[in-house]
Amino acid sequence: MDNIYCDLCDEYHSIFNLLNSWNVYNIPNTIRGYKVDIQECPNCGSDITFGNYLILDEDEFLNNICTFISEKILNSEVGECQYCNVDKIIFTQKYGDVEDLTTIGELIDEFEIPEIKDRIIEQMVCTSCGESLDEDSPYVTSNEVESWYQESVEIVVNTLDITEEDGHEFIDYMLSNPMLSIEHDIGKKVYEKIKAHDIPGITTIKAGEKLFRGRKRNRIEPMVPYIPQELWNPPRGRTGQGRYNPPGISSLYLASNKEVIAKELKLNEEEIIDIGEFLILEDLLVWDTRELDIDIFNSIPSLNNQDVLRKEYVFPNFLAQCLMANQFKGIIYKSTRGEGDNYCFFNFKPHKEFIIESIFQYQPSPIQQTVGSMGKLPF
């Protein structure tokens, strides 16, 4: 009897009040007062009435109630986290006021349940990507994601001389008719502007420039670095949706420096990056968005690892397809995770317009070891 607690005990009173505010009455690992012959709580001494809850197994109760709160209640507040949201969170962290972002710890504090806060945090995961979250992890709600997306669309459509209403209507059309986007009036307008080179930011990347692409691996196993073939873009048909590539359409995402790659890949202490140094052999026609109003919309793509259709990617996917159809080779855009730029290339000829000149290992601190020069490779 000494290990029995009730809903009036100081350590659990706030939990039961919270559940009551959510109209949750079927509480696991508890029994109601009318089912037991107990007149007084052995822990706090409160009188037990028919409606009181009694906790018979404290550990089981805490495990189950923390799972319930985290999975069924708190996780519904988390739309995206810093690992899957490369728009609002990363942009705010780099260019805005980080105080504008809410953390998981602050979210839990709103529910005033300090007694089990640490246990709940242990079970918190992002509802979008499944990444485990900690107390300091920033997040955005689904409503914030939608609001940020709407602001981004407005910037994009203004750059292309399209109204916001038309832009949203066109995106909804593309979600239902992705293969017929060019038949829509807005699709035709965008395509013709790109075909006529009637967009700001058209430029040429000169031969001789070097860019970088990396893949991370465990430093201990496997010991063998990636070979050049493994550092090109993924095979066609096996790629998820990226910022500038529809599902199944493979594009080559590169960065201007290795620091940007390290930020994107999120290394832990046991991992290292193999980075391919790509040498451009011919001048390439591209669309440079770095100085345009479109910058906010151009956060880092997920390097071809998205496996669902994302609404916010539909418009840039269409833009990339229009550029591709008119002999453009790629798009340049600012990184929001590091000091540098990102590049998405399509329509390119491997080993003719690009080669991997060298491969080296990189770990932000303190290891950086050159593997060796590859020269102009014969493949």
C-alpha positions in Angstrom: 0.0 0.0 0.0 2.9 2.4 0.5 3.6 2.7 -3.2 0.1 3.8 -4.1 -0.4 7.4 -5.3 -3.5 9.4 -6.1 -4.4 12.2 -8.5 -4.2 14.7 -5.6 -0.5 13.9 -4.7 1.7 17.0 -5.4 4.0 15.1 -7.8 1.0 14.0 -10.0 -1.7 16.5 -9.5 -0.6 18.7 -12.5 -0.6 15.7 -14.8 -4.2 14.7 -14.0 -5.3 18.3 -14.3 -3.7 18.4 -17.8 -5.4 15.2 -18.9 -8.7 16.4 -17.5 -8.4 19.6 -19.6 -7.9 17.4 -22.7 -11.0 15.4 -21.7 -8.9 12.3 -21.2 -10.6 10.0 -18.7 -9.4 6.5 -19.6 -6.0 6.8 -18.1 -3.6 3.8 -18.3 -2.3 2.1 -15.2 -4.8 3.8 -12.9 -7.9 2.6 -11.1 -10.9 4.7 -10.0 -11.8 5.2 -6.3 -15.1 3.4 -6.5 -13.3 0.1 -7.5 -11.1 -0.1 -4.4 -11.6 -0.2 -0.7 -9.2 2.6 0.1 -10.4 5.6 2.2 -7.2 7.6 2.3 -4.2 8.0 -0.1 -1.2 6.2 1.5 1.1 8.8 0.0 -0.5 12.2 0.6 -3.3 11.4 3.1 -6.1 12.8 0.9 -9.6 11.3 1.2 -10.3 9.0 -1.7 -13.7 9.5 -3.3 -15.4 7.5 -6.1 -14.0 9.8 -8.8 -10.3 9.9 -7.7 -7.6 8.1 -9.7 -5.2 5.8 -8.0 -1.8 4.8 -9.4 -0.9 1.3 -8.5 2.4 0.9 -10.4 4.3 4.2 -10.6 6.9 3.2 -13.2 4.3 1.7 -15.6 2.0 4.7 -15.2 4.9 7.2 -16.0 6.1 5.2 -19.0 2.6 5.0 -20.5 1.5 8.5 -19.7 4.7 10.0 -21.1 4.2 8.0 -24.3 0.6 9.2 -24.5 1.5 12.8 -24.0 4.4 12.9 -26.4 2.8 10.8 -29.2 -0.8 11.8 -29.1 -0.7 15.4 -27.9 2.7 17.2 -28.0 3.8 15.7 -31.3 0.7 17.1 -33.0 2.2 20.6 -32.4 5.4 19.8 -34.2 5.0 20.4 -37.9 8.7 20.3 -38.9 12.0 20.4 -37.1 15.5 21.8 -38.0 16.4 18.5 -39.7 13.5 18.5 -42.2 12.6 22.2 -42.4 15.2 24.0 -44.5 13.1 27.1 -44.9 11.9 29.0 -41.8 14.1 27.4 -39.2 17.4 27.4 -40.9 16.8 30.8 -42.5 15.8 32.3 -39.1 18.9 30.7 -37.4 21.2 32.2 -40.0 19.6 35.6 -40.9 17.0 36.3 -38.3 16.4 36.4 -34.5 16.7 32.9 -33.1 14.5 34.0 -30.2 11.7 33.9 -32.8 11.9 30.1 -32.8 10.2 27.9 -30.2 12.1 24.9 -28.8 10.7 21.6 -27.6 11.5 22.5 -24.0 9.4 25.7 -24.3 6.6 23.7 -25.9 6.4 21.3 -23.0 6.7 24.1 -20.4 3.4 25.5 -21.8 1.6 22.5 -20.5 3.0 23.0 -16.9 4.1 19.5 -16.2 7.7 19.9 -14.9 7.6 16.6 -13.0 7.9 14.5 -16.1 9.4 16.9 -18.6 12.6 15.0 -19.0 10.8 11.7 -19.6 8.6 13.3 -22.2 11.5 14.9 -24.0 13.1 11.5 -24.3 10.2 10.3 -26.4 9.7 13.4 -28.6 10.1 12.9 -32.3 9.4 15.1 -35.3 6.1 14.1 -36.9 7.5 15.0 -40.4 10.9 13.3 -40.5 10.9 11.1 -37.4 14.1 12.6 -36.0 14.5 12.5 -32.3 14.3 15.9 -30.6 15.8 17.3 -27.5 15.0 20.2 -25.2 16.8 22.8 -27.3 15.5 21.6 -30.7 13.6 24.3 -32.5 10.4 23.4 -34.4 7.6 25.0 -36.4 3.9 24.1 -36.3 2.0 23.0 -39.4 0.4 26.4 -39.5 3.7 28.1 -39.5 5.0 25.9 -42.3 2.0 26.8 -44.4 2.4 30.5 -43.6 6.1 30.5 -44.5 5.3 28.6 -47.7 2.7 31.2 -48.6 5.2 34.0 -48.1 7.7 32.2 -50.1 5.3 31.7 -53.0 4.5 35.4 -53.0 8.2 36.2 -53.4 8.6 33.7 -56.2 5.6 34.8 -58.2 6.4 38.5 -57.8 9.9 37.8 -59.2 8.2 36.1 -62.2 5.5 38.8 -62.6 2.7 36.5 -61.5 0.1 37.4 -59.0 0.0 35.5 -55.7 -3.5 34.2 -56.4 -2.5 32.9 -59.8 0.6 31.3 -58.2 -1.4 29.4 -55.6 -4.0 28.3 -58.2 -1.2 27.1 -60.5 0.4 25.1 -57.7 -2.9 23.4 -56.8 -3.3 22.6 -60.5 0.1 21.1 -60.7 -0.5 18.9 -57.6 -3.4 17.3 -59.5 -2.0 17.5 -63.0 1.8 17.4 -62.8 2.2 16.2 -66.4 0.0 18.9 -67.8 1.6 22.0 -66.1 2.7 23.5 -69.4 -0.9 23.5 -70.6 -2.0 25.9 -67.8 -2.0 29.6 -68.6 0.5 30.4 -65.9 2.7 27.4 -66.9 2.7 28.8 -70.5 3.6 32.3 -69.3 6.5 31.0 -67.2 7.8 28.8 -69.9 7.7 31.5 -72.5 9.5 34.0 -70.2 12.3 31.4 -69.7 12.4 30.5 -73.3 12.8 34.2 -74.3 15.4 34.7 -71.5 13.0 37.3 -70.1 14.0 36.6 -66.5 16.6 38.3 -64.3 19.7 36.4 -63.2 20.8 34.6 -66.4 24.5 34.1 -66.3 27.3 31.8 -67.4 29.6 29.7 -65.2 33.0 29.8 -66.7 35.1 26.7 -67.4 37.7 26.1 -64.8 35.5 26.7 -61.8 35.6 24.1 -59.0 32.6 22.9 -57.0 32.1 20.1 -54.4 29.9 17.2 -53.5 30.2 14.9 -50.5 28.9 11.7 -49.0 29.4 10.8 -45.3 30.5 7.5 -43.9 31.6 6.0 -40.7 35.3 6.7 -40.1 36.0 3.2 -38.9 33.8 1.0 -41.1 33.9 0.9 -44.0 37.5 2.0 -44.3 37.4 2.3 -48.1 36.6 5.8 -49.4 33.9 6.4 -51.9 35.1 6.0 -55.5 34.3 8.6 -58.2 31.3 6.8 -59.6 29.7 7.0 -56.1 30.0 10.8 -55.8 28.0 11.6 -58.9 24.2 12.2 -58.7 22.0 9.2 -58.0 20.7 7.1 -60.9 17.6 8.2 -62.7 14.4 6.7 -61.3 15.9 6.2 -57.8 15.8 9.7 -56.4 13.3 11.4 -54.2 11.9 14.9 -54.7 14.5 17.7 -54.2 14.2 21.4 -54.4 14.8 21.4 -58.2 14.1 17.9 -59.2 10.8 16.0 -59.3 10.7 12.5 -57.9 12.7 10.1 -60.1 14.5 12.9 -62.0 18.2 13.0 -60.9 20.0 16.3 -60.6 23.5 17.0 -59.5 23.6 19.1 -56.3 27.0 20.7 -55.6 28.3 23.3 -53.2 30.8 26.1 -53.4 32.8 24.9 -50.4 33.2 21.9 -48.1 31.8 23.8 -45.0 28.4 24.0 -46.7 28.5 20.3 -47.3 29.4 19.5 -43.7 26.5 21.7 -42.5 24.1 19.9 -44.8 25.1 16.4 -44.0 25.0 16.9 -40.2 28.1 14.8 -39.2 28.5 13.1 -35.8 31.9 12.4 -34.2 32.1 9.0 -35.7 31.6 10.1 -39.3 33.7 11.6 -42.0 32.9 13.0 -45.5 34.4 11.9 -48.8 34.3 15.0 -51.0 34.6 15.0 -54.7 36.2 18.1 -56.3 34.3 18.7 -59.5 36.1 20.7 -62.3 33.9 22.4 -64.9 35.3 21.9 -68.3 32.9 24.0 -70.4 31.0 27.3 -70.0 27.5 26.5 -68.6 24.3 28.6 -68.9 22.6 28.9 -65.6 20.0 30.9 -63.6 21.6 32.8 -60.7 19.0 33.6 -58.1 21.4 34.8 -55.4 20.6 38.5 -55.9 16.9 38.1 -56.6 13.9 38.3 -54.3 13.6 34.5 -54.7 16.4 33.9 -52.3 14.3 32.9 -49.3 12.5 30.2 -51.4 15.9 28.7 -52.4 17.0 27.0 -49.2 19.2 23.9 -49.4 17.6 20.9 -51.1 17.7 17.6 -49.2 20.3 16.1 -51.6 17.7 13.8 -53.3 16.6 12.1 -50.1 13.0 13.3 -50.0 10.6 10.4 -50.6 7.2 12.3 -50.6 5.7 14.9 -52.8 6.1 18.2 -51.1 3.8 21.1 -52.0 6.5 23.7 -51.5 8.7 22.0 -54.1 6.2 21.8 -56.9 6.8 25.3 -58.3 10.6 25.2 -58.2 10.4 21.7 -59.8 8.4 23.2 -62.6 10.9 26.1 -63.0 13.8 23.6 -63.2 12.0 21.6 -65.9 11.3 24.8 -67.9 15.0 25.8 -67.6 16.1 22.2 -68.6 13.9 22.4 -71.7 15.5 25.6 -72.8 19.1 24.5 -72.6 20.0 25.9 -69.2 22.4 23.7 -67.3 21.5 24.6 -63.7 20.5 27.0 -60.9 22.7 28.8 -58.4 21.2 29.8 -55.0 22.4 30.9 -51.6 23.0 28.4 -48.8 21.1 28.9 -45.6 23.2 26.5 -43.6 26.7 27.7 -44.3 28.6 30.6 -45.8 28.5 29.8 -49.4 26.3 28.8 -52.4 24.6 25.8 -53.7 24.2 24.6 -57.3 21.7 22.3 -59.0 22.8 21.0 -62.4 20.8 19.2 -65.0 21.2 18.7 -68.8 24.9 18.2 -68.2 27.3 15.7 -69.7 29.4 13.8 -67.1 33.1 13.6 -67.9 32.7 16.1 -70.7 31.3 19.2 -69.0 32.3 18.0 -65.5 35.0 15.7 -64.2 35.9 14.7 -60.6 39.4 16.0 -60.4 40.2 14.7 -56.9 38.6 13.1 -53.8 39.5 14.0 -50.3 38.3 13.2 -46.8 37.0 16.0 -44.6 35.9 16.3 -41.0 35.1 19.8 -39.8 37.5 19.4 -36.8 40.2 18.5 -36.6 40.9 15.9 -39.4 41.3 16.8 -43.1 43.2 14.3 -45.1 43.8 14.3 -48.9 43.2 11.0 -50.5 44.8 11.9 -53.8 44.5 13.6 -57.2 42.4 11.7 -59.7 43.4 13.9 -62.7 41.2 13.7 -65.8 39.5 10.4 -65.4 39.0 8.1 -68.3 35.3 7.4 -67.6 
